[in-house]
Amino acid sequence: MTDDDRLEADLRRAADIMDPVPAHLIQSAVDAFSLSTLDDELAELAFDSLAEPAAPVRSGGGTRLVGFTTGAVRIELELTTGDDSCRILGRLTPPQPADIEVQQRHTRTDALGRFSYDGLARGPFILRCRLPHMLIVTEWITI
């Protein structure tokens, strides 16, 4: 821990003791934040290869295929797990330009609607897909 980190921690403790945030304001902030995603389109899980044990997958046991749908947009993901990290290959159908974010990492689709992430930590995530006309958010999924 650096001197700056210690100073920040000390100042936070002092603020918590001398001027605590009232509980009703904390709840108001939580409520306001939850409303910030009210207009997001939720993409529902339409396919998961883990739920289809007999379904063939392209490669061995470390690969999982999932698909999300909302309206006319489909998000297809191939999740490949290694020893301590994961890779996501994805595609939007129909292909279109979009900004994609997963675990605070951002990328763009190519001309065919494809995108990928390497070296992600294993665990739960939500994928956000920002199209010109809407923001699509997937359900939580764990890799």
N, C-alpha and C positions, 0 to 999 in steps of 0.2 A: 504494500500500500504506500503510495507516495504522500508527501507532505500535503499536497493539494487535496488528495482524497481524504486524509485525516481531518483537514480543516473543514471540508464540505460536510463530513459526517458529524463533526462537532457542531457546526452551525445548524444542521438539520435537527439534531437532538435539542439544541437550545430553542429553536423555533417551536418544536413539538411541545416543550415544557412551558414556555412563556406565552405562546400565542397559538394554541392548538386550533385546528380547523374544526368548526362545529359539525356534528354528525349529520345534521340536515343538509348542509352544503355538500358534503361528500356524496350523499344519496342523490342530490340534485345533479351533481356532475356526472354520476354514473348514468342517471336517467337521460341526460342530455346527450351523452356519448352514444347510448344505445339508439337514440333517434337519428344519429348521424348516418346510420346505414339503412334507414327505413326505405329509401328508394332503390337500394341495391336489389338486383335480380338474383334470387337464390337458385343455383343449379343443383338439381337433385341427382343423386347417384342412380344411374340407370343400369350399370353393369359393373360387376366386380368379379374377377376371375377366382378370388378366394371363395366366393359363394357358389361357384360352379366347379366342383372338384374334378369333373370329367372333362372340363373345357381344355383344349390344347393351348399352350402358351409357346411363344416363339423360342425362348431359351429356357434354361433349367430352373431349378427351384427358387432362385433369387429374383424372379421377375413376376410382377403382378400387373394385370391390365385392368384399368377402371375407365368408366365413361360417365360423364355428367351431361345432363340436358336441361335446357331452359328455352322455351319458345322455339325459335328456328336455329338456335346455336347449340352445337355439341362440342364438348371438350373431351378429348381422348388422351389418356395418360398411360405411359408404360413406366412403372416404378421398379427400378433395379436396385437391390440392396447388396452391399458388400459387407465386409467385416465391421467397419465403423462409420460408413457413409453411404449415401444413396444418390441415385441419378434419376432424374425425371426427364423423359422425352414426351412431348405433347404435341397436339395438333388441334386447331380449331376447324370445325366444319360448319358452314362453308368457309373456305380460306379468306381471311381478311386481316388488315393491319390491326394490331392490338398491343397494348402494354400489359405484360404479365408480371405478377408479383407473387412470390411465395417466400415465407419466412424473411421478410424485409429485403429480399433480393429481387432485382428487377431485370427483365429482358424484353425483347420485342419479337413478335412473330416474323417469319420470313414471308416471301411471296406466296408460299404454299400453306401458310397458316401454322407452320411448325415452330417449336421452341424447345429449349432444353436447359437443365440445371445439373451441374455436377458438384459433388462434394458436400451435399446437404447432410446435416445431422439427422439421425433417425429419430422419429417421434411424430406427433400429430402436426398437421398443417392445414391451412386454408389457402386455396389458390384464388387470386383476384385477377380478373380479366377485364381491362378497361378498353371498351370499344368506343368509337366516336359517339354512339347514341345511347350507351348504357354501361353500367358496371355490373359484371357478373361475379358472384362469389360462390364458390363450391361449399358443400358440406365439409365438416371436419373429416379428415382421413389420416390414418396412421401408417407410416412406413418404417 
